[in-house]
């Protein structure tokens, strides 16, 4: 595999582990188990925050460790430690051996190997000196303050990490991956008299910081953050009631991610706790709605060459022309459901067992021009950006706040509104999609998904959508 040499240097040469001894420990731990692996991880991370005209914080961290898992039926034994030593691995073996009951079928076959590379293995933390990164943040701050006299506060941040992993399975199969990740964020507060509003924007991906040193790139982040803040200054209270809603392209796909995506993860469906349980092959969305999860997009934040079980990532069609056709699977849930693993077994770190998680989840294009969606709306809401939201996986009910939205009146976009929330049910909302535009867009690389206490980087996206009869919670009297 492409990255085994690089990860060998970290885990066996630098850490001083003997590979053959480690492999014998893995073989011992998984003897009689249905599945499992040893997950080795090394991670460097750096964060810089420039706030209120000065460098507010700077941190650099190195973490390393292992997680050893043995699976028997539905039961998982998991042990982890930040001590990369033979003694620590030996203690972990004694812990996970307790679940090695086996079910007569032998250890599950290893994932297929791949030499595919979706991103560079260069360390983004090594590309620029610390002073150069601080200078970039200073330039962002100065540019933002000079853009408009109403700017009161600017916060800019850089985050980068470099993660190396290696996965060892019984019998000697090994997989490795090296994963860069960067993100740039800008937050701006503006004021007009006593009225204050904020706007934010960011971008990132599995690449180096080089592209963000280009003034055209970071100025675009500042301009967008400022635009959002100024729009809010002019906003009026949002109306409330049931109405047609047009969702913009790109980041509004976070609603799709939360309201629908989690419900299509394998564990929720195996346990029958998803709103979509038992509906495979049935129509769950309007005709024309096709949703995929794709971890193979080059340099994208949610992409993975292999997942955290060693399975190559893939492009999984979840909904095709309105019908449920697939789930996102890790190895455990795929085996128990009689399906194949889709490359969606992910974990936050070596201290966590893997579970089915999304990568880059998005809806495919339809056949309408974006203007057509708005032109057909007598009175409704145009939601361009979203803030926070909550979803109940079992019922599918969601509540999302729109951080940027506008009234639609007589087929035209009108005044910006504030305080708008979208309330509904994920499965029900998909059936109300009336028009799908041809402007599909992915987010700018800022998504982080939480599930069962674990956070992982993800991507979202969609074309503009017209949804009928969605409940809007507003603040207008």
C-alpha positions, 0 to 999 in steps of 0.5 A: 500500500502507498503509505505503509513505508511512511507509517512503518517509520513512525510506528516501528522505527521511531516508536521502537515497536517490533513489527513481528512481535506486534503482529503476534500480539494481534494474532493472539488477541483475535484468535477465535474472534469474528473480526477486529484490528489493531489501530495505530495513530500518530497525530500532530495538530496546530491552532492559531487564533487572532482576536481583537487585533492580537494573537490570542492563542497558539497551540501545538500538540502531538498525540499517539497511541493504539486501539485494539478491538476484538468483535464477537457477534454484536459484542466488542472488546476495546482497549486503548492507550497512549503508550505505544509499547509492547507491554501496553499492547500485551495488556490490551490483548488480555482485555479484549480476549474476554470477548473472543467467543467466535461464531464458527465462521472464522475471522472476517476477510480483510478489506481489499488493498488499494494504492489510490491516493486522494490527497497529499501525504505532506505535513501542512504544519511544516510548510510555513514558519510560525511567523508566516502564519501569524503574519497571515492572520494579521493581514486578515485582521487589517483587511477586514477592518479596512473594508467597512467602518462598521466593523467592530471586531475580527477573529481569524483562526488557522487549524492544521493537522497531520494524521498517520494511521496503520491498521493491522489484522490477524494473519498479517494484513496491513493498511496505512494512510497519511491524512493532512487537514487544514481550515481557515475561519473568519468571524466579523462583528459589525455595528450600526448604532446600537445594533450589532450582528456577526457573520462568519465564513471558512474554508479547508480540506485535505491539503497544505496551507499554501493556497490560503496564503494567496490574498485572493483566497483569504480575502474571499473568506473575509468578504463573505463573512462581512457580507453576511454580517451586513445582511443581518444588519438590514434584516427584519423579523422572520414570518412564521407558518407553513410555507414554501422554502427554497434552500440554497446550494452547498452548505444548506446540505447540512440539513440533508446531512442531519435530517436524513444522513444519520438515519441512513447509517447502518447501526441505526437501521440494524437496531431498527431505531432509524426513521428509515428502518425496514424501508429498503427499496421503498420510496422515501423521497420525491422523484428525482431525489438522489443522495450519495455519500462519497469518500473518494473526492480528491482533497475534500475534508470528508474524504478518506483513502481508507476508512479507520478499519482499512476499507477503501472509501467508496461512493455509496448511493443512498437514495436513487430517484426517491427510493432507498437503495443503500446504507452507510456501513462499517464492518460490524454492522455490514456483517450482521446485516448481511451487507458489504462494508462501504468504507464508512467505519470511522473513529475520532481517534485511537481512543474510540471504536469505529462506527458507521459515519458519513464522509461527503454526503450530498444530493445530485443535480436536478434539471431546473435553473435556480431562478425557476425555483424562486419564480414559482413561489408566491410567498416563502422563504429563501434559506441560504445559510444555516447555523445550529440544528437538532435532529431526533434520529428515531423520529426524524424530527429536526429544528434548524436555524437559518443564519441567512435567509430572505423573504420570497414575494411574488417570485422575487427575493425580498428583504433579509430576515432574522430568527427563522427556523425550519421545523419538520421531519427529515423523511417527510421533507424529502417527499415534499421536494418539488423542484431540484436545480442544476447548481449542485455545490459542495460546502467550502470544507468546514463540516464537523459531525458529532455522533455518540461523543465522537467528532469527525470531519465531513463534507455536505452539499446539494443543489438549490431545492424547492420544498413545499409546505415546510414549517417556518418558525419566526419572530415577527409579531 
